[in-house]
Amino acid sequence: MWVKIYLNGKPSNMISSNPSQVLKSMPANSVKDVEVITDPGAKYDAEGIGGIINIVTDKRADDGYSGSVGANGDTFGGYGGNAYLATKYGKVGFTGNAGYYNFRRPASESSFFREETDPANTLSLDGTNKGKGGGLYLSGALSYEPDTLNLFNLSVSRFGGEYNSIGAQSAISRGVRPHSYDTRTNSTSQYGGMNLSADYQRNFKRKGEMLTVSYRFERNPNDSEYESEYNNVIDDQNTFHFPDGYKQKSVNNAGGNEHTGQVDYVNPLNGKHSIEAGLKYIFRDNSSEGDHTFFDVVDKVWKPDLTRKNDLDHQQNITSAYAGYGYKTGKVGMKVGLRAEHTQQDIHFMNMAQDTIIKTNFFDLVPSATISYQLGMTRTLRGGYNMRISRPGIWVLNPYVNDIDPNNISYGNPNLDAEQQHNFNINYGSFSQKLNFNATVSYSFAQNAVTSYSFIQRTQDEETGAERAVTHNTYDNIGRNHTVGTNVYVSWTPTQMIRTYLNGGINYTDIQSTENSELRNSGFSGRAFGGLTFTFPKDLRVGVNGGVFTSRVQLQTKQSPFYHYNFNVMKSLLNKKLDVSLYAQSLFSKYREFSSTTTGDGFTQKNKFLNPMRSINLSVTYRFGDLKSSMKRVQRTISNDDVMQNQDGGSQGGGTPAQGGSQ
């Protein structure tokens, strides 16, 4: 499930792309609400097939300032620091956040085994990989409220980093294509983004009536490069791709820009009826350009390799409009909405063989509906339907061929269409001061899901006639998916000292290829998370958390179960201004094994990874300032009826407790 992360009701690419680092730098008292919107209505983009997590920061009413500084380090060799500042004087408010992180990843081990039939051949790959990297992020938000009816907001954020990995691998092929070789690869990927947003909010005399005009610009570079060298090549029958001593380099400059303009209007009308409407325009410009060279072992010089050219220019113009109506009387609430989205898409695909321009247009009507019944003061029954659209992004569109491993390559598909998914759910929620319970039963289906798939492509050398085989990994709109699932969340706080929660569910998925009826998979998958926290006297808190994922059902691939656990201890000092935290994960196992098996036409391949997991992290945070927070952080589930309409992000409909615990 794809979940979007919003900050104060707006998409935040900085948090979505790097959630662990950014959220760690935000002090707990800077966050007012963590809202989980399980049924995004017509107001929200149809893009995405999951829910929305909206982080609402604390907007202080009193003049003054507050802030924090922190530092952390772990036993892998990583370290970092962060700072936060919030101020408000008169009609002007400002919040800022900055952080730096440096991380190390000890060597992991991997193995790959591919078995082919007709003709028979096996390929074994064994290797190691270690990495390191770091990054910096900055964000600031400025607000100006000249009076009670008008509010201006301006925010900017910038983050970026680099990750470098060094890998070594040995390969042995036996059967009709006998050969062996060793390879060493050095790769670097750069990531980051810049976000600028501005909005104006106009409130009216009727409480809850609001007009919002906003603009957002986002830039997301995604560059990478690598160099590989092949040694100890034994290839008597010329069935491998490269001679001994062969080297290749690849540099890919990729990324995108996005401009968004939006107008939203909401009017509660009276105690029973409410309406909302809006317009939105998005322009996206994504591109990918590669530069490929190889080292000629005969001439001893680097030469361009035009056969590997796969460049892409991709533009999207998305125009949308929506309208929604809500009705509430007594114990019954209802909300219906309709969103219309038109997408114009231009794709320019360039390689050595062709220069192709593809123009496509999509028009989607996206309905949504929810109905709720208040069973009691603390119990609610709700049912809903929505349709979500997933437009393929640069990650799956990019035709750039990643051939670090020449026997196992991957690339995107620039001809992908948007995916449509229909979702139905029934939810029951009950909450009280000590016990919270939430249960959901859902059903979803998609006829043209974007699905990853693998196949073997065999070619013959023109000079020797020797056969070569390469596993190709890419994407296509070939998935027909049906999923029935349940999710249950329970939290229990019997005393102020003890808090525990459990969140989990089971899904049954049936997925079939629309192009090959024999390519099909089905089965159960599940997940469970739990935690227990003890709060002792003298501001000492001890906790344990853990979770498990069973194998996820995919078209061709079965994965091994995955589990994790951690322990944490936090002590507050200096009148709760200084926090010292110790966090430990996987104390009883140095490595964690991940494995997967992929089956295709005439082949089966198995991957296994041993990743280092055991680590201990120490962090220190010091808070300062004279702002006194009167807000209590809450986390709750919000239906369509409960999407925040007022400036402070509060729920209009009395949400039920959310999935997961407080941070």
C-alpha positions in Angstrom: 0.0 0.0 0.0 1.3 3.4 -1.0 0.9 6.0 1.8 1.6 9.7 1.3 3.0 11.9 4.0 1.7 15.5 4.3 2.9 18.3 6.5 0.2 20.6 7.7 -2.2 19.4 4.9 0.3 19.6 2.1 2.6 17.0 0.4 6.1 17.0 1.9 8.7 15.4 -0.4 11.4 16.0 2.2 9.7 13.8 4.7 8.4 11.2 2.2 11.9 10.7 0.7 13.8 10.7 4.1 11.2 10.1 6.9 13.5 8.5 9.5 16.0 11.3 9.6 13.6 14.2 9.3 11.1 13.0 11.9 13.9 12.2 14.4 14.9 15.9 14.2 11.4 17.2 15.1 10.9 17.6 18.8 7.9 15.8 20.2 6.4 19.1 21.5 6.6 20.6 18.0 4.0 18.1 16.7 0.3 18.7 17.6 -1.4 15.9 15.7 -0.5 12.9 13.6 -3.6 12.3 11.5 -4.2 9.1 9.5 -6.7 9.7 6.7 -7.8 6.2 5.7 -10.4 7.2 3.1 -9.0 10.2 1.1 -12.0 12.0 -0.4 -12.6 14.1 -3.5 -10.5 16.9 -2.1 -7.3 14.9 -2.3 -5.4 13.9 -5.4 -6.6 10.6 -6.9 -3.0 9.7 -7.3 -1.9 7.1 -4.8 -3.6 3.8 -3.7 -3.2 4.1 0.1 -3.9 6.6 2.8 -2.5 9.9 3.9 -0.5 10.6 7.1 -0.8 14.3 7.9 1.7 15.7 10.5 0.2 18.9 12.0 2.8 21.1 13.7 2.0 23.1 16.8 1.0 26.7 15.9 1.6 28.6 19.1 -0.7 31.4 20.3 1.7 33.0 22.8 4.7 35.2 21.8 8.1 33.9 22.4 10.5 31.2 21.2 11.4 27.6 21.8 13.9 25.2 20.2 16.1 22.3 20.6 19.5 21.0 19.5 20.5 17.3 19.3 23.2 14.9 18.4 23.4 11.1 17.8 25.7 8.3 16.9 25.6 4.5 16.4 27.9 1.5 16.5 28.0 1.3 12.7 30.0 4.5 12.7 27.1 6.8 11.8 26.5 10.2 13.5 24.4 13.3 13.1 23.1 16.5 14.6 19.9 18.6 14.3 18.4 21.9 15.4 14.9 23.2 15.7 13.5 26.7 16.3 9.9 28.0 16.7 9.1 31.7 17.3 6.1 33.9 17.3 5.9 37.6 17.8 2.7 39.5 17.2 1.3 38.6 13.8 4.5 36.8 12.5 5.5 33.2 13.2 8.5 31.2 12.1 9.6 27.5 12.4 12.9 26.1 11.2 14.5 22.7 11.1 18.1 21.7 10.1 20.0 18.5 10.4 23.1 16.6 9.1 23.6 12.8 9.1 26.4 10.5 8.2 25.9 6.8 8.1 27.9 3.6 7.5 26.7 0.2 6.4 29.0 -2.7 7.2 29.5 -5.3 4.5 26.5 -7.5 3.6 26.6 -10.8 1.9 24.5 -11.9 -1.1 24.0 -15.0 -3.3 22.1 -15.5 -6.5 21.3 -18.8 -8.2 19.5 -19.1 -11.5 18.5 -22.5 -13.0 17.4 -22.7 -16.6 15.7 -25.5 -18.5 15.8 -26.2 -22.3 18.8 -25.8 -22.6 20.0 -26.6 -19.1 22.3 -24.1 -17.4 23.0 -22.8 -13.9 24.5 -19.4 -12.8 25.8 -18.8 -9.3 26.8 -15.4 -8.0 28.3 -14.7 -4.6 29.3 -11.3 -3.4 29.7 -8.6 -0.7 28.7 -5.0 -0.5 29.3 -2.2 1.9 28.3 1.5 1.8 28.5 4.9 3.4 26.9 8.2 2.8 25.5 11.4 4.4 23.2 14.3 3.8 22.0 17.7 4.9 18.5 19.1 5.2 17.1 22.5 5.9 13.5 23.8 6.2 11.8 27.0 7.2 8.2 28.2 7.4 7.0 31.8 7.8 3.4 32.8 8.6 1.8 36.2 8.7 -1.7 36.8 10.1 -2.7 40.4 9.7 -6.2 39.7 11.2 -8.5 36.9 12.2 -9.7 36.4 8.6 -6.5 36.3 6.6 -3.4 34.2 6.8 -0.3 34.0 4.6 2.2 31.1 4.7 5.6 30.7 3.0 7.8 27.7 3.4 11.0 26.4 1.8 13.0 23.2 2.3 16.1 21.8 0.8 17.7 18.4 1.4 20.4 16.4 -0.4 22.8 13.6 0.1 25.1 11.0 -1.4 25.4 7.3 -1.0 28.5 5.3 -2.1 28.8 1.5 -2.2 31.6 -0.9 -3.1 30.7 -4.4 -4.2 32.7 -7.5 -5.1 31.2 -10.6 -6.8 32.3 -14.0 -8.1 30.3 -15.8 -10.8 30.3 -19.4 -12.1 28.1 -20.5 -15.0 27.7 -24.2 -15.8 26.0 -26.0 -18.6 25.6 -24.9 -22.2 27.2 -21.5 -21.3 30.3 -22.3 -19.2 32.3 -19.3 -17.9 33.4 -17.6 -14.7 34.6 -14.2 -13.7 35.2 -11.8 -10.8 33.9 -8.2 -10.7 34.4 -5.2 -8.5 31.9 -2.2 -8.7 32.0 1.3 -7.2 28.7 3.2 -7.4 27.5 6.6 -6.2 24.0 7.9 -6.1 23.0 11.4 -5.3 19.5 12.3 -4.1 17.7 15.4 -2.8 15.1 17.9 -3.5 14.0 21.5 -3.1 10.4 22.5 -2.2 8.9 26.0 -2.2 5.3 26.6 -1.3 3.1 29.7 -0.7 -0.5 29.9 0.2 -3.2 32.4 1.2 -6.1 31.4 3.4 -9.2 33.5 3.7 -11.7 32.8 6.5 -15.3 34.2 6.5 -17.7 35.2 9.2 -19.4 31.8 9.0 -17.3 29.5 11.1 -15.5 26.9 9.0 -16.1 28.7 5.7 -12.7 29.0 4.0 -11.0 29.8 0.7 -7.4 28.7 0.1 -5.1 29.6 -2.8 -1.7 27.9 -3.0 1.3 27.3 -5.2 4.1 24.7 -4.8 7.3 24.1 -6.7 9.4 21.0 -6.2 12.7 19.9 -7.8 14.0 16.3 -7.3 17.3 15.4 -8.8 18.3 11.7 -8.9 21.7 11.3 -10.3 23.9 8.1 -10.2 27.1 6.7 -11.6 29.1 3.5 -11.4 32.3 1.8 -12.7 32.7 -1.9 -13.0 35.8 -4.0 -13.7 35.9 -7.7 -14.7 38.9 -9.9 -13.9 39.8 -13.5 -13.9 37.5 -14.1 -16.8 37.4 -17.8 -18.0 35.3 -18.0 -21.1 36.5 -20.6 -23.6 33.3 -20.8 -25.6 32.7 -17.0 -25.6 29.4 -17.2 -23.7 30.2 -14.2 -21.4 29.8 -10.6 -22.4 33.2 -9.1 -21.6 36.9 -10.1 -22.0 39.4 -10.2 -19.1 40.2 -6.7 -17.8 37.1 -5.1 -19.3 35.8 -1.9 -17.6 32.6 0.1 -18.1 31.3 3.4 -16.7 27.9 4.8 -16.6 26.7 8.3 -15.5 22.9 9.0 -15.3 21.5 12.5 -14.8 17.9 12.1 -13.9 15.3 14.1 -12.0 12.2 16.2 -12.3 10.5 19.6 -11.7 6.9 20.0 -10.6 4.7 23.1 -10.4 1.3 22.9 -8.6 -1.4 25.6 -8.4 -4.6 25.0 -6.4 -7.8 26.7 -5.2 -10.0 25.1 -2.5 -13.3 26.3 -1.0 -15.2 24.8 1.9 -18.5 25.9 3.4 -20.3 24.1 6.3 -23.6 25.8 5.3 -25.4 24.8 8.5 -25.3 22.1 11.1 -26.4 19.4 8.7 -25.1 20.2 5.2 -21.6 21.1 4.0 -20.0 21.5 0.6 -16.5 21.7 -0.8 -15.0 22.4 -4.2 -11.7 23.1 -5.8 -9.4 23.3 -8.9 -5.9 22.1 -9.3 -3.2 22.1 -12.0 0.1 20.2 -12.0 2.9 20.4 -14.5 5.7 17.8 -14.2 8.9 17.6 -16.3 11.0 14.5 -15.7 14.1 13.6 -17.6 16.9 11.0 -17.7 20.1 11.2 -19.7 22.9 8.7 -19.6 26.6 8.7 -20.6 28.1 5.3 -21.2 31.7 4.4 -21.9 33.9 1.2 -21.9 37.6 0.5 -21.7 38.9 -1.2 -24.8 41.3 -3.9 -23.6 43.0 -4.0 -27.0 43.5 -0.3 -27.6 43.8 0.5 -23.9 41.5 3.6 -24.1 38.0 4.6 -23.0 35.4 4.7 -25.8 31.8 5.7 -25.9 29.2 2.9 -25.9 26.2 4.2 -27.9 24.5 0.8 -27.8 23.6 1.5 -24.2 22.0 4.9 -24.8 18.4 5.1 -23.2 17.4 8.7 -22.6 14.0 10.0 -21.6 12.0 13.3 -21.5 8.7 12.9 -19.8 6.1 15.7 -19.3 2.7 15.6 -17.6 0.0 18.2 -17.5 -2.7 17.2 -14.9 -5.9 19.3 -14.6 -8.4 18.4 -12.0 -11.6 19.6 -10.4 -13.7 18.2 -7.5 -16.9 18.8 -5.6 -18.1 17.2 -2.4 -21.3 17.2 -0.3 -21.6 16.2 3.3 -24.7 15.5 5.4 -24.9 14.8 9.1 -28.0 14.4 11.4 -28.2 12.7 14.7 -26.1 9.6 14.7 -25.8 9.3 10.9 -23.2 11.0 8.7 -22.6 10.8 5.0 -20.1 12.3 2.5 -20.0 11.9 -1.3 -17.6 13.4 -3.8 -16.5 13.3 -7.4 -13.2 14.3 -8.8 -12.4 14.7 -12.5 -8.8 14.5 -13.6 -7.4 15.0 -17.1 -3.8 14.0 -17.8 -1.8 15.0 -21.0 1.4 13.1 -21.2 4.3 13.6 -23.7 7.2 11.0 -23.7 10.3 11.4 -25.8 12.3 8.2 -25.8 15.8 8.2 -27.4 18.3 5.4 -28.0 20.6 4.4 -30.8 17.9 2.6 -32.7 15.0 5.0 -32.5 13.9 8.5 -31.5 10.2 8.2 -30.5 7.7 10.6 -29.2 4.6 9.2 -27.5 1.6 11.4 -26.7 -1.2 10.0 -24.5 -4.3 11.5 -22.8 -6.2 10.1 -19.8 -9.5 11.2 -18.4 -10.7 9.8 -15.1 -13.8 10.3 -13.0 -12.9 9.4 -9.4 -15.9 8.9 -7.1 -15.8 8.5 -3.3 -18.4 7.9 -0.7 -18.5 7.2 3.1 -21.3 6.7 5.5 -21.0 6.5 9.3 -23.2 5.6 12.2 -22.5 6.6 15.8 -23.2 3.5 17.9 -22.5 5.3 21.1 -20.5 8.2 22.6 -17.2 6.3 21.9 -18.2 3.8 19.1 -18.5 4.4 15.4 -19.3 2.1 12.4 -18.2 3.4 9.0 -18.3 2.1 5.4 -16.6 3.6 2.4 -15.6 3.4 -1.2 -12.9 5.3 -3.2 -11.0 4.9 -6.4 -7.3 5.7 -6.5 -5.0 6.3 -9.5 -1.3 5.6 -9.5 0.5 7.4 -12.3 3.9 5.8 -13.0 6.8 8.0 -11.8 10.3 8.4 -13.0 11.4 5.4 -11.0 9.4 2.9 -13.2 9.3 5.0 -16.4 13.1 5.5 -16.7 14.5 3.3 -19.5 18.0 3.7 -18.2 19.5 0.2 -18.0 21.2 -0.7 -14.8 23.7 -3.4 -15.9 26.1 -3.4 -13.0 25.5 -7.1 -13.1 25.5 -8.0 -16.8 23.7 -11.3 -16.2 20.8 -9.6 -14.3 19.8 -6.1 -15.6 16.9 -3.8 -14.7 15.2 -0.9 -16.4 11.9 1.0 -16.5 9.1 1.1 -19.1 8.3 4.6 -20.6 5.0 3.2 -22.1 3.3 2.5 -18.8 -0.3 3.7 -18.3 -1.9 5.0 -15.1 -3.1 2.3 -12.7 -6.7 2.4 -11.3 -7.6 0.7 -8.0 -11.1 0.4 -6.5 -11.3 0.2 -2.7 -14.2 -0.8 -0.4 -14.0 -0.9 3.4 -16.0 -1.3 6.6 -14.6 0.1 9.8 -15.5 -0.2 13.5 -13.9 2.0 16.1 -14.2 2.3 19.8 -12.1 4.5 22.1 -11.8 5.4 25.7 -9.3 6.8 28.1 -7.6 3.4 28.7 -8.6 1.2 25.8 -8.8 1.9 22.0 -9.9 -0.5 19.4 -10.2 -0.2 15.6 -11.0 -3.0 13.1 -11.3 -2.8 9.3 -12.4 -5.2 6.6 -11.4 -4.2 3.1 -11.6 -5.4 -0.5 -9.8 -3.9 -3.5 -9.2 -4.7 -7.1 -7.2 -3.4 -10.1 -7.4 -4.4 -13.7 -4.2 -2.8 -15.0 -1.8 -2.8 -12.1 1.8 -1.8 -12.7 3.6 -5.0 -12.0 7.3 -5.9 -11.9 8.2 -9.0 -13.9 11.3 -10.9 -15.0 12.2 -12.8 -18.1 15.3 -14.3 -19.8 16.4 -13.0 -23.1 18.8 -15.2 -25.1 21.0 -13.8 -27.9 23.7 -15.3 -30.2 27.1 -13.9 -30.9 27.2 -13.0 -34.6 30.9 -14.1 -34.9 31.0 -17.3 -32.9 27.3 -18.3 -32.7 27.6 -18.8 -28.9 24.5 -18.2 -26.9 24.2 -15.7 -24.1 21.4 -15.3 -21.6 20.4 -12.3 -19.4 17.7 -11.9 -16.9 15.6 -8.7 -17.6 13.7 -7.0 -14.8 11.2 -4.4 -15.7 7.5 -3.2 -15.3 4.2 -3.4 -17.3 0.5 -2.9 -16.9 -0.2 -6.6 -16.7 -1.5 -7.2 -13.2 -5.1 -8.1 -12.4 -5.2 -7.9 -8.6 -7.9 -8.8 -6.1 -7.2 -8.4 -2.4 -9.3 -9.1 0.7 -7.9 -7.9 4.0 -8.4 -7.2 7.7 -6.6 -4.8 10.0 -6.9 -4.6 13.8 -5.4 -2.0 16.1 -5.6 -2.2 19.9 -3.9 0.1 22.5 -4.2 -0.3 26.2 -3.1 2.1 28.9 -4.1 0.5 32.2 -2.1 3.0 34.3 0.0 6.1 33.7 3.0 3.8 34.0 2.2 1.2 31.3 1.2 1.6 27.7 1.0 -1.1 25.1 -0.3 -1.5 21.5 -0.8 -4.1 18.9 -1.5 -3.5 15.2 -1.8 -6.2 12.5 -3.7 -7.8 9.8 -4.0 -10.5 7.2 -4.6 -10.2 3.4 -5.5 -12.7 0.8 -4.3 -11.7 -2.7 -5.0 -13.2 -6.1 -2.8 -11.7 -8.9 -2.8 -12.8 -12.6 -1.1 -11.6 -15.7 -3.5 -10.1 -18.3 -1.1 -11.4 -21.0 -0.3 -14.8 -19.8 -3.0 -16.8 -18.0 -0.5 -19.3 -16.8 1.4 -16.6 -14.9 -0.6 -16.4 -11.7 0.0 -16.3 -7.9 -2.2 -16.2 -4.8 -1.9 -16.6 -1.1 -2.1 -15.0 2.3 0.2 -12.3 3.7 0.2 -10.7 7.1 1.9 -8.2 9.3 1.9 -7.4 13.0 3.5 -4.7 15.2 3.5 -4.4 18.9 5.1 -2.4 21.6 5.2 -2.0 25.4 6.4 1.2 27.2 7.0 1.7 30.9 7.2 5.2 32.4 9.0 5.1 35.8 9.4 7.8 38.4 12.1 10.5 37.9 11.4 10.7 34.1 12.7 7.3 33.1 11.0 5.5 30.2 11.8 2.0 28.9 10.2 0.4 25.9 10.3 -2.6 23.6 8.9 -2.7 20.0 8.8 -5.4 17.3 7.1 -6.5 14.2 6.9 -9.3 11.6 6.0 -9.4 7.9 5.0 -12.6 6.2 5.8 -13.2 2.5 4.2 -10.6 0.2 2.3 -12.1 -2.7 3.7 -10.9 -6.1 3.2 -12.1 -9.6 6.4 -14.1 -9.9 8.2 -13.7 -6.7 7.8 -15.2 -3.2 9.7 -13.5 -0.3 10.8 -14.8 3.0 9.2 -13.5 6.2 10.9 -10.5 7.9 10.9 -9.5 11.5 12.5 -6.8 13.6 12.7 -5.7 17.2 14.3 -3.0 19.3 14.7 -1.8 22.8 14.9 1.8 24.0 15.6 3.7 27.2 15.1 7.5 27.7 16.0 9.6 30.7 15.0 13.2 31.1 17.2 15.6 33.1 17.5 19.2 34.0 13.8 19.7 34.6 12.9 17.8 31.4 15.0 20.0 29.2 17.6 17.3 28.4 16.7 13.9 27.0 19.3 11.1 26.7 18.1 8.1 24.7 19.6 4.7 24.0 18.1 2.7 21.1 19.2 -0.9 20.3 18.0 -3.1 17.4 18.6 -6.8 16.8 20.7 -7.3 19.8 20.6 -11.1 19.6 21.5 -11.5 15.9 24.3 -9.8 14.0 22.7 -10.4 10.6 19.2 -10.7 9.2 18.5 -13.0 6.3 16.3 -12.0 3.4 15.5 -14.4 0.5 13.2 -14.5 -2.5 12.4 -16.9 -5.3 11.3 -15.8 -8.8 9.8 -18.2 -11.3 9.4 -17.4 -15.0 9.2 -19.1 -18.4 11.9 -21.7 -18.4 13.8 -20.5 -15.3 13.9 -20.2 -11.5 16.1 -17.8 -9.6 16.8 -17.4 -5.9 18.3 -14.4 -4.1 19.6 -14.4 -0.6 20.9 -11.5 1.5 22.6 -11.3 4.9 22.4 -7.8 6.1 24.0 -6.5 9.2 21.3 -5.4 11.6 22.7 -5.3 15.2 23.3 -1.7 16.2 23.1 0.6 19.2 22.2 4.3 18.8 22.8 7.1 21.4 21.1 10.4 21.1 21.0 13.6 23.2 18.5 16.4 22.8 18.4 19.7 24.7 15.3 22.0 24.6 15.3 25.7 25.4 12.9 28.7 25.1 10.0 30.3 26.9 7.1 29.0 24.9 4.8 26.8 27.0 3.0 24.2 24.9 -0.6 23.7 26.0 -1.3 21.3 23.1 -1.4 17.6 23.7 -0.2 15.4 20.8 -2.9 13.1 19.5 -2.8 10.4 16.9 -6.1 9.4 15.3 -7.8 7.9 12.3 -9.8 10.3 10.2 -12.5 9.4 7.7 -13.8 11.6 4.9 -16.1 13.3 7.4 -13.2 14.2 9.6 -10.7 15.9 7.3 -9.5 18.9 9.0 -11.2 22.2 7.9 -10.0 24.6 10.5 -6.5 26.2 10.8 -5.4 24.3 13.8 -5.9 20.9 12.1 -8.6 19.7 14.4 -11.1 17.0 13.4 -14.6 18.0 12.7 -16.2 14.7 13.2 -14.5 13.1 16.2 -12.0 10.6 14.8 -11.2 7.2 16.2 -7.8 6.3 17.5 -5.2 5.7 14.8 -3.0 2.8 13.9 0.4 2.9 15.7 1.7 4.5 18.8 2.7 8.0 19.6 6.2 9.0 18.7 
